[in-house]
């Protein structure tokens, strides 16, 4: 057997995935199946008015998403950006109360996205 070249290990290095999550976003759950079961149980409880519907995006996630849209840091986004954010989240853009000339602040964004999420859960 040939000798290993200098500086080369006989065993390969352990692979560690290097995944960076944007600030405010959480890494995926360690046990996705159990996580989904818990979420679905909370949805069922919400339908029975025994509990609250789950928020898959918490305050930090919504703030991080808003900051990705507000790239200049003005403290607001356009109504068009808001509509695209809703589409990206799979939420309805029907019956929006904002005209194209309205700027959406972070507080309004969080409140409205939460309302849309709750409305989407009610369908199931």
DSSP file (Angstrom, degrees, kcal/mol; ACC not computed):
  #  RESIDUE AA STRUCTURE BP1 BP2  ACC     N-H-->O    O-->H-N    N-H-->O    O-->H-N    TCO  KAPPA ALPHA  PHI   PSI    X-CA   Y-CA   Z-CA
    1    1 A X              0   0    0      0, 0.0     2,-0.1     0, 0.0     0, 0.0   0.000 360.0 360.0 360.0 139.3    0.0    0.0    0.0
    2    2 A X        -     0   0    0      1,-0.1     2,-0.1     3,-0.0     3,-0.1  -0.453 360.0-107.5 -76.2 147.3    1.3    3.4   -0.9
    3    3 A X        -     0   0    0     -2,-0.1     2,-0.2     1,-0.1    -1,-0.1  -0.420  36.0-104.0 -73.2 147.8    2.1    5.9    1.9
    4    4 A X        -     0   0    0     -2,-0.1     3,-0.1     1,-0.1    -1,-0.1  -0.488  41.1-106.2 -69.4 138.9   -0.2    8.8    2.5
    5    5 A X    >   -     0   0    0     -2,-0.2     3,-1.8     1,-0.1    -1,-0.1  -0.290  50.6 -80.8 -60.9 153.2    1.2   12.1    1.3
    6    6 A X  T 3  S+     0   0    0      1,-0.3    -1,-0.1    -3,-0.1     3,-0.1  -0.313 116.7  17.7 -57.4 132.7    2.4   14.5    4.0
    7    7 A X  T 3  S+     0   0    0      1,-0.2     2,-0.5    -3,-0.1    -1,-0.3   0.488  96.3 116.7  84.9   4.1   -0.5   16.4    5.6
    8    8 A X    <   -     0   0    0     -3,-1.8    -1,-0.2    -4,-0.0     2,-0.2  -0.921  56.7-141.4-109.9 128.1   -3.3   14.1    4.3
    9    9 A X        -     0   0    0     -2,-0.5     4,-0.1     2,-0.1    -4,-0.1  -0.574  10.7-136.3 -85.7 147.9   -5.3   12.2    6.9
   10   10 A X  S    S+     0   0    0     -2,-0.2     2,-0.4     2,-0.1    -1,-0.1   0.763  92.6  60.5 -73.2 -25.6   -6.4    8.6    6.2
   11   11 A X  S    S-     0   0    0      1,-0.0    -2,-0.1     3,-0.0     3,-0.1  -0.866  92.5-117.5-105.5 137.4   -9.9    9.4    7.5
   12   12 A X        -     0   0    0     -2,-0.4     3,-0.1     1,-0.1    -2,-0.1  -0.350  37.8 -98.8 -68.2 151.3  -12.0   12.0    5.8
   13   13 A X        -     0   0    0      1,-0.1     2,-0.2    -4,-0.1    -1,-0.1  -0.359  44.2 -96.3 -67.9 151.3  -13.0   15.0    7.9
   14   14 A X        -     0   0    0      1,-0.1     2,-0.5    -3,-0.1    -1,-0.1  -0.496  39.6-124.0 -67.8 132.2  -16.4   15.0    9.4
   15   15 A X        -     0   0    0     -2,-0.2     2,-0.5    -3,-0.1    -1,-0.1  -0.679  29.0-176.5 -81.8 125.4  -18.9   16.9    7.2
   16   16 A X        -     0   0    0     -2,-0.5     2,-0.0     2,-0.0    -2,-0.0  -0.971  25.8-128.1-121.8 113.9  -20.6   19.8    9.0
   17   17 A X        -     0   0    0     -2,-0.5     2,-0.9     1,-0.1    -2,-0.0  -0.360  14.5-145.4 -62.3 138.5  -23.2   21.6    6.9
   18   18 A X        +     0   0    0      2,-0.0     2,-0.6    -2,-0.0    -1,-0.1  -0.827  31.8 162.1-108.1  92.4  -22.7   25.3    7.0
   19   19 A X        -     0   0    0     -2,-0.9     2,-0.5     2,-0.0     8,-0.0  -0.955  19.3-164.3-116.4 120.9  -26.1   26.8    6.9
   20   20 A X        -     0   0    0     -2,-0.6     2,-0.4     3,-0.0    -2,-0.0  -0.898   7.3-152.2-105.0 130.7  -26.5   30.4    7.9
   21   21 A X        -     0   0    0     -2,-0.5     3,-0.1     4,-0.1     6,-0.1  -0.840  27.2-106.1-101.2 137.3  -30.0   31.7    8.7
   22   22 A X    >   -     0   0    0     -2,-0.4     3,-2.4     1,-0.1    42,-0.1  -0.229  54.1 -79.9 -57.0 150.5  -30.8   35.4    8.2
   23   23 A X  T 3  S+     0   0    0      1,-0.3    -1,-0.1    41,-0.1     3,-0.1  -0.273 120.1  22.1 -55.0 131.9  -31.1   37.3   11.4
   24   24 A X  T 3  S+     0   0    0      1,-0.3     2,-0.4    -3,-0.1    -1,-0.3   0.177  99.2 107.8  95.0 -16.9  -34.5   36.7   13.0
   25   25 A X    <   -     0   0    0     -3,-2.4    -1,-0.3    39,-0.1     2,-0.3  -0.752  62.1-136.0 -96.2 143.0  -35.2   33.4   11.2
   26   26 A X        -     0   0    0     -2,-0.4    -4,-0.1    -3,-0.1     3,-0.1  -0.649  19.1-111.3 -95.7 150.7  -35.0   30.2   13.1
   27   27 A X        -     0   0    0     -2,-0.3     3,-0.1     1,-0.1    -1,-0.1  -0.353  50.6 -83.5 -70.2 162.4  -33.4   27.0   11.9
   28   28 A X        -     0   0    0      1,-0.1    -1,-0.1     2,-0.1     4,-0.0  -0.266  57.4 -87.8 -64.1 155.6  -35.7   24.1   11.0
   29   29 A X        -     0   0    0      1,-0.1     3,-0.5    -3,-0.1    -1,-0.1  -0.276  28.8-126.4 -63.5 151.0  -36.9   21.9   13.9
   30   30 A X  S    S+     0   0    0      1,-0.3     2,-0.5    -3,-0.1    -1,-0.1   0.846 107.4  35.1 -66.5 -33.4  -34.7   19.0   14.9
   31   31 A X  S  > S+     0   0    0      1,-0.2     4,-2.3     2,-0.0    -1,-0.3  -0.754  71.7 178.3-123.2  83.6  -37.6   16.6   14.6
   32   32 A X  H  > S+     0   0    0     -2,-0.5     4,-2.7    -3,-0.5     5,-0.2   0.855  77.9  54.6 -57.6 -40.0  -39.8   17.9   11.7
   33   33 A X  H  > S+     0   0    0      1,-0.2     4,-2.2     2,-0.2    -1,-0.2   0.945 111.7  43.5 -61.3 -48.2  -42.4   15.1   11.9
   34   34 A X  H  > S+     0   0    0      1,-0.2     4,-2.4     2,-0.2    -1,-0.2   0.881 112.4  54.5 -64.5 -38.0  -43.1   15.7   15.6
   35   35 A X  H  X S+     0   0    0     -4,-2.3     4,-2.3     1,-0.2    -2,-0.2   0.936 109.3  46.7 -60.1 -47.2  -43.1   19.4   15.0
   36   36 A X  H  X S+     0   0    0     -4,-2.7     4,-2.7     1,-0.2    -2,-0.2   0.880 110.2  53.3 -64.5 -38.1  -45.8   19.1   12.2
   37   37 A X  H  X S+     0   0    0     -4,-2.2     4,-2.2    -5,-0.2    -1,-0.2   0.926 110.0  48.2 -61.6 -44.1  -47.9   16.8   14.4
   38   38 A X  H  X S+     0   0    0     -4,-2.4     4,-2.0     2,-0.2    -2,-0.2   0.908 111.9  49.4 -62.7 -41.9  -47.8   19.4   17.2
   39   39 A X  H  X S+     0   0    0     -4,-2.3     4,-2.1     1,-0.2    15,-0.3   0.933 111.5  48.3 -63.8 -45.5  -48.8   22.2   14.8
   40   40 A X  H  X S+     0   0    0     -4,-2.7     4,-2.4     1,-0.2    -1,-0.2   0.868 109.3  53.3 -65.0 -35.4  -51.7   20.1   13.3
   41   41 A X  H  X S+     0   0    0     -4,-2.2     4,-2.3     1,-0.2    -1,-0.2   0.893 109.1  49.5 -63.9 -38.9  -52.9   19.3   16.8
   42   42 A X  H  X S+     0   0    0     -4,-2.0     4,-2.4     2,-0.2    -2,-0.2   0.865 109.1  52.2 -67.9 -35.4  -52.9   23.0   17.6
   43   43 A X  H  X S+     0   0    0     -4,-2.1     4,-2.2     2,-0.2    -2,-0.2   0.935 110.4  48.1 -63.7 -45.9  -54.8   23.7   14.4
   44   44 A X  H  X S+     0   0    0     -4,-2.4     4,-1.4     1,-0.2    -2,-0.2   0.901 111.9  49.6 -61.2 -41.1  -57.4   21.1   15.4
   45   45 A X  H  <>S+     0   0    0     -4,-2.3     5,-2.9     1,-0.2     6,-1.0   0.898 109.5  51.9 -65.2 -39.9  -57.7   22.6   18.9
   46   46 A X  H ><5S+     0   0    0     -4,-2.4     3,-1.3     6,-0.3    -1,-0.2   0.886 106.5  53.6 -62.3 -38.9  -58.1   26.0   17.4
   47   47 A X  H 3<5S+     0   0    0     -4,-2.2    -1,-0.2     1,-0.3    -2,-0.2   0.838 110.4  47.3 -64.2 -32.4  -60.9   24.7   15.2
   48   48 A X  T 3<5S-     0   0    0     -4,-1.4    -1,-0.3    -5,-0.2    -2,-0.2   0.388 114.0-119.5 -88.6   4.6  -62.7   23.4   18.3
   49   49 A X  T < 5S+     0   0    0     -3,-1.3    -3,-0.2    -4,-0.2    -2,-0.1   0.798  85.6 115.2  59.0  30.5  -62.1   26.7   20.1
   50   50 A X  S   <S-     0   0    0     -5,-2.9     2,-0.3    -6,-0.2    -4,-0.2   0.565  81.8  -0.9-100.5 -14.2  -60.1   24.9   22.7
   51   51 A X  S    S-     0   0    0     -6,-1.0     2,-0.3    -9,-0.1    -2,-0.2  -0.897  84.3 -78.9-157.8-176.6  -56.8   26.6   21.9
   52   52 A X        -     0   0    0     -2,-0.3    -6,-0.3    -3,-0.1    -7,-0.1  -0.687  45.2-105.7 -96.4 150.5  -55.2   29.1   19.6
   53   53 A X        -     0   0    0     -2,-0.3     2,-0.1    -7,-0.2   -10,-0.1  -0.443  46.0-103.9 -66.7 146.7  -54.1   28.6   16.1
   54   54 A X        -     0   0    0    -15,-0.3     2,-0.7    -2,-0.1    -1,-0.1  -0.446  20.1-139.7 -75.5 147.0  -50.3   28.3   15.7
   55   55 A X        -     0   0    0      1,-0.1     3,-0.1    -2,-0.1    -1,-0.0  -0.935  11.9-170.1-101.3 114.1  -48.2   31.1   14.4
   56   56 A X  S    S+     0   0    0     -2,-0.7     2,-0.5     1,-0.2    -1,-0.1   0.693  80.5  48.8 -78.1 -17.2  -45.6   29.5   12.2
   57   57 A X  S    S-     0   0    0     -3,-0.1    -1,-0.2   -32,-0.0   -32,-0.0  -0.978  80.6-157.9-122.1 118.2  -43.8   32.9   12.0
   58   58 A X     >  -     0   0    0     -2,-0.5     4,-2.4    -3,-0.1     5,-0.2  -0.190  40.7 -84.1 -84.5-176.8  -43.2   34.6   15.3
   59   59 A X  H  > S+     0   0    0      1,-0.2     4,-2.5     2,-0.2     5,-0.2   0.884 129.6  51.7 -55.5 -42.0  -42.6   38.3   15.9
   60   60 A X  H  > S+     0   0    0      1,-0.2     4,-2.3     2,-0.2    -1,-0.2   0.895 109.0  49.7 -64.4 -40.4  -38.9   37.9   15.1
   61   61 A X  H  > S+     0   0    0      2,-0.2     4,-2.4     1,-0.2    -2,-0.2   0.912 112.1  47.8 -64.0 -42.5  -39.5   36.1   11.8
   62   62 A X  H  X S+     0   0    0     -4,-2.4     4,-2.5     2,-0.2    -2,-0.2   0.899 111.9  49.6 -66.4 -39.5  -42.0   38.8   10.7
   63   63 A X  H  X S+     0   0    0     -4,-2.5     4,-2.3    -5,-0.2    -1,-0.2   0.899 111.4  49.6 -64.8 -39.5  -39.6   41.6   11.7
   64   64 A X  H  X S+     0   0    0     -4,-2.3     4,-1.6     2,-0.2    -2,-0.2   0.909 111.1  48.8 -66.1 -41.4  -36.8   39.8    9.7
   65   65 A X  H  X S+     0   0    0     -4,-2.4     4,-1.4     1,-0.2    -2,-0.2   0.923 110.9  51.0 -63.7 -43.0  -39.0   39.4    6.7
   66   66 A X  H  X S+     0   0    0     -4,-2.5     4,-2.7     1,-0.2     3,-0.4   0.909 107.9  52.4 -60.1 -42.3  -40.0   43.1    6.9
   67   67 A X  H  < S+     0   0    0     -4,-2.3    -1,-0.2     1,-0.2    -2,-0.2   0.821 105.0  55.7 -66.9 -29.0  -36.3   44.1    7.0
   68   68 A X  H  < S+     0   0    0     -4,-1.6     3,-0.3     1,-0.2    -1,-0.2   0.833 113.2  41.9 -68.2 -31.2  -35.6   42.1    3.9
   69   69 A X  H  < S+     0   0    0     -4,-1.4     2,-1.4    -3,-0.4    -2,-0.2   0.835 108.6  59.4 -82.1 -35.2  -38.3   44.1    2.1
   70   70 A X    ><  +     0   0    0     -4,-2.7     3,-1.0     1,-0.2    -1,-0.2  -0.517  66.4 160.8 -92.3  67.0  -37.3   47.4    3.6
   71   71 A X  T 3  S+     0   0    0     -2,-1.4    -1,-0.2    -3,-0.3    -2,-0.1   0.768  71.1  49.9 -64.5 -28.0  -33.8   47.3    2.2
   72   72 A X  T 3  S-     0   0    0     -3,-0.2    -1,-0.3     0, 0.0    -2,-0.1   0.657 108.2-123.7 -85.2 -16.6  -33.2   51.1    2.5
   73   73 A X    <   +     0   0    0     -3,-1.0    -2,-0.1    -6,-0.1    -3,-0.1   0.837  60.8 145.0  78.8  33.7  -34.3   51.1    6.2
   74   74 A X        -     0   0    0      2,-0.3     3,-0.1     1,-0.0    -3,-0.1   0.644  66.6-115.1 -77.9 -14.8  -37.1   53.7    5.7
   75   75 A X  S    S+     0   0    0      1,-0.2    31,-0.6    -5,-0.2     2,-0.3   0.533  87.4  63.9  90.7   6.1  -39.3   52.0    8.3
   76   76 A X  E     -A  105   0A   0     29,-0.2    -2,-0.3    30,-0.1     2,-0.3  -0.985  61.7-148.9-154.2 161.7  -42.0   51.2    5.7
   77   77 A X  E     -A  104   0A   0     27,-2.3    27,-3.4    -2,-0.3     2,-0.1  -0.861  31.3-100.5-126.1 164.5  -42.7   49.1    2.6
   78   78 A X  E  >  -A  103   0A   0     -2,-0.3     4,-2.2    25,-0.2    25,-0.2  -0.381  30.0-112.3 -81.1 163.3  -45.0   49.8   -0.3
   79   79 A X  H  > S+     0   0    0     23,-0.8     4,-2.5    21,-0.4     5,-0.2   0.861 119.6  55.9 -61.7 -35.4  -48.3   48.2   -0.8
   80   80 A X  H  > S+     0   0    0     20,-0.3     4,-2.1     2,-0.2    -1,-0.2   0.908 107.5  48.1 -64.3 -41.5  -46.9   46.2   -3.7
   81   81 A X  H  > S+     0   0    0      2,-0.2     4,-2.2     1,-0.2    -2,-0.2   0.894 110.6  52.3 -64.6 -39.1  -44.1   44.8   -1.5
   82   82 A X  H  X S+     0   0    0     -4,-2.2     4,-2.3     2,-0.2    -2,-0.2   0.925 108.6  49.7 -61.6 -45.9  -46.7   43.9    1.1
   83   83 A X  H  X S+     0   0    0     -4,-2.5     4,-2.3     1,-0.2    -2,-0.2   0.911 111.2  49.4 -60.1 -42.7  -48.8   42.0   -1.5
   84   84 A X  H  X S+     0   0    0     -4,-2.1     4,-2.5     1,-0.2    -1,-0.2   0.873 108.6  53.2 -65.6 -36.6  -45.7   40.1   -2.7
   85   85 A X  H  X S+     0   0    0     -4,-2.2     4,-1.9     2,-0.2    -1,-0.2   0.921 108.9  49.5 -63.1 -43.3  -44.9   39.2    0.8
   86   86 A X  H  <>S+     0   0    0     -4,-2.3     5,-3.1     1,-0.2     4,-0.4   0.925 111.2  49.1 -61.2 -44.4  -48.4   37.8    1.3
   87   87 A X  H ><5S+     0   0    0     -4,-2.3     3,-1.2     1,-0.2    -1,-0.2   0.907 108.5  53.6 -60.9 -42.0  -48.1   35.8   -1.9
   88   88 A X  H 3<5S+     0   0    0     -4,-2.5    -1,-0.2     1,-0.3    -2,-0.2   0.865 109.9  47.8 -61.3 -36.4  -44.7   34.5   -0.8
   89   89 A X  T 3<5S-     0   0    0     -4,-1.9    -1,-0.3    -5,-0.1    -2,-0.2   0.486 118.0-114.0 -82.2  -2.8  -46.3   33.3    2.5
   90   90 A X  T < 5 +     0   0    0     -3,-1.2     2,-0.3    -4,-0.4    -3,-0.2   0.761  69.9 140.9  76.7  24.3  -49.1   31.7    0.6
   91   91 A X      < -     0   0    0     -5,-3.1    -1,-0.3    -6,-0.2    -2,-0.1  -0.669  57.6 -92.3-102.5 156.8  -51.7   34.1    2.1
   92   92 A X        -     0   0    0     -2,-0.3    -1,-0.1    24,-0.2    28,-0.1  -0.351  24.2-169.5 -68.6 140.5  -54.6   35.7    0.4
   93   93 A X    >   +     0   0    0     -2,-0.1     3,-0.7    -7,-0.1    -1,-0.1   0.289  53.7 114.0-108.1   5.7  -54.2   39.1   -1.3
   94   94 A X  T 3  S+     0   0    0      1,-0.2    -2,-0.0     2,-0.0     0, 0.0  -0.375  75.4  16.9 -73.0 158.0  -57.9   39.5   -1.8
   95   95 A X  T 3  S+     0   0    0      1,-0.2    -1,-0.2    -2,-0.1     2,-0.2   0.789  80.3 174.3  48.6  39.6  -59.8   42.2    0.1
   96   96 A X    <   -     0   0    0     -3,-0.7    -1,-0.2     1,-0.1    -3,-0.1  -0.521  27.7-148.9 -71.6 141.9  -56.7   44.2    1.0
   97   97 A X        +     0   0    0     -2,-0.2     2,-0.4     2,-0.1    -1,-0.1   0.360  68.3  91.6 -92.3   4.5  -57.5   47.5    2.7
   98   98 A X        -     0   0    0    -19,-0.1     2,-0.1     4,-0.0    -2,-0.1  -0.862  63.3-145.7-110.2 132.9  -54.5   49.3    1.3
   99   99 A X    >   -     0   0    0     -2,-0.4     3,-1.5     1,-0.1   -20,-0.2  -0.379  35.9-100.4 -82.3 170.7  -54.2   51.3   -1.8
  100  100 A X  T 3  S+     0   0    0      1,-0.3   -21,-0.4    -2,-0.1   -20,-0.3   0.686 120.2  58.9 -67.1 -18.2  -51.1   51.5   -3.9
  101  101 A X  T 3  S+     0   0    0    -23,-0.1     2,-0.3   -22,-0.1    -1,-0.3   0.392  85.7 101.4 -92.4   4.5  -50.1   54.8   -2.5
  102  102 A X    <   -     0   0    0     -3,-1.5   -23,-0.8     2,-0.0     2,-0.4  -0.706  62.1-144.3 -94.1 138.8  -50.0   53.6    1.1
  103  103 A X  E     -A   78   0A   0     -2,-0.3     2,-0.5   -25,-0.2   -25,-0.2  -0.858  14.3-141.4 -99.0 137.4  -46.8   52.8    3.0
  104  104 A X  E     -A   77   0A   0    -27,-3.4   -27,-2.3    -2,-0.4     2,-0.1  -0.866  12.5-151.1-103.0 123.9  -46.9   49.8    5.4
  105  105 A X  E  >  -A   76   0A   0     -2,-0.5     4,-2.8   -29,-0.2   -29,-0.2  -0.383  30.9-103.2 -85.8 169.8  -45.0   50.1    8.7
  106  106 A X  H  > S+     0   0    0    -31,-0.6     4,-2.8     2,-0.2     5,-0.2   0.915 121.1  50.8 -59.5 -44.9  -43.6   47.2   10.6
  107  107 A X  H  > S+     0   0    0      1,-0.2     4,-2.3     2,-0.2    -1,-0.2   0.919 113.1  44.9 -61.9 -43.7  -46.4   47.2   13.2
  108  108 A X  H  > S+     0   0    0      2,-0.2     4,-2.9     1,-0.2     5,-0.3   0.916 112.3  53.4 -65.1 -42.4  -49.1   47.2   10.5
  109  109 A X  H  X S+     0   0    0     -4,-2.8     4,-2.5     2,-0.2     5,-0.2   0.937 111.2  45.1 -57.4 -49.8  -47.2   44.5    8.6
  110  110 A X  H  X S+     0   0    0     -4,-2.8     4,-2.3     1,-0.2    -1,-0.2   0.940 115.5  47.1 -60.6 -48.3  -47.1   42.2   11.7
  111  111 A X  H  X S+     0   0    0     -4,-2.3     4,-2.1    -5,-0.2    -2,-0.2   0.924 115.3  44.4 -61.2 -46.4  -50.7   42.8   12.6
  112  112 A X  H  X S+     0   0    0     -4,-2.9     4,-2.4     2,-0.2    -1,-0.2   0.889 112.5  50.7 -69.8 -39.4  -52.0   42.3    9.1
  113  113 A X  H  X S+     0   0    0     -4,-2.5     4,-2.6    -5,-0.3    -1,-0.2   0.919 110.3  50.9 -64.6 -41.6  -49.9   39.1    8.4
  114  114 A X  H  X S+     0   0    0     -4,-2.3     4,-2.6    -5,-0.2    -2,-0.2   0.919 110.0  49.8 -61.0 -42.9  -51.1   37.6   11.7
  115  115 A X  H  X S+     0   0    0     -4,-2.1     4,-2.4     1,-0.2    -1,-0.2   0.927 111.8  48.2 -60.2 -44.5  -54.7   38.3   10.7
  116  116 A X  H  X S+     0   0    0     -4,-2.4     4,-2.1     2,-0.2   -24,-0.2   0.887 110.6  51.7 -64.7 -38.2  -54.2   36.7    7.3
  117  117 A X  H  X S+     0   0    0     -4,-2.6     4,-2.1     2,-0.2    -2,-0.2   0.935 110.4  48.0 -63.9 -45.2  -52.5   33.7    8.9
  118  118 A X  H  X S+     0   0    0     -4,-2.6     4,-1.8     1,-0.2    -2,-0.2   0.906 111.2  50.9 -61.9 -40.8  -55.4   33.2   11.3
  119  119 A X  H  X S+     0   0    0     -4,-2.4     4,-0.7     1,-0.2    -1,-0.2   0.881 109.0  51.4 -63.9 -37.1  -57.9   33.5    8.4
  120  120 A X  H >X S+     0   0    0     -4,-2.1     3,-0.6     1,-0.2     4,-0.5   0.875 108.3  51.3 -69.6 -35.2  -56.0   30.9    6.4
  121  121 A X  H >< S+     0   0    0     -4,-2.1     3,-1.3     1,-0.2    -1,-0.2   0.871  99.9  64.4 -66.9 -35.5  -56.0   28.4    9.3
  122  122 A X  H 3< S+     0   0    0     -4,-1.8    -1,-0.2     1,-0.3    -2,-0.2   0.756  92.9  63.5 -61.1 -23.9  -59.8   28.9    9.7
  123  123 A X  H <<        0   0    0     -4,-0.7    -1,-0.3    -3,-0.6    -2,-0.2   0.835 360.0 360.0 -68.3 -32.1  -60.2   27.3    6.2
  124  124 A X    <<        0   0    0     -3,-1.3    -1,-0.2    -4,-0.5    -2,-0.2   0.453 360.0 360.0 -87.6 360.0  -58.8   24.0    7.4
